């Protein structure tokens, strides 16, 4: 799945608070009722709808993976979408 990440400010920088808007182009999962947001492999929030807005402060420079896992009412994984961004030092 394709994850679209809109960031403000646009540049990812270590120690700078970001506001991220995350959306999934084609929701393979219209069956999804909750959306778990993972940044760098850690669960940061669970949203009930998309696009999901998340505040995040990068702590390491380099590639950072952002992922969304859509879950059904029975918590089964309906879809996964991920995107990698570059964090500047």
TAJO-V140460 format. One record per backbone hydrogen bond with DSSP energy under -0.5 kcal/mol. NH is the residue of the N-H (numbers start at 1). CO is the residue of the C=O. Records with the same first field share a line. If there is no record, write none. Layout:
# TAJO-V140460
NH->CO ; CO
This chain:
# TAJO-V140460
3->1 ; 82
4->2 ; 23
5->3
6->4 ; 21
7->5
8->19
12->86
13->11
14->88
15->58
16->13
17->15
18->56
19->8
20->18 ; 54
21->6
22->20 ; 52
23->4
25->2 ; 23
27->25
28->26
30->28
32->29
33->71
34->71
35->47
36->69
37->45
38->36 ; 67
39->42
40->65
42->39
44->37
45->37
47->35
51->22
52->22
54->20
56->18
58->16 ; 56
62->87
64->85
66->83
67->38
68->81
69->36
70->68 ; 79
71->34
72->76
75->72
78->70 ; 76
79->70
81->68
82->1
83->66
85->64
87->62 ; 85
88->12 ; 86
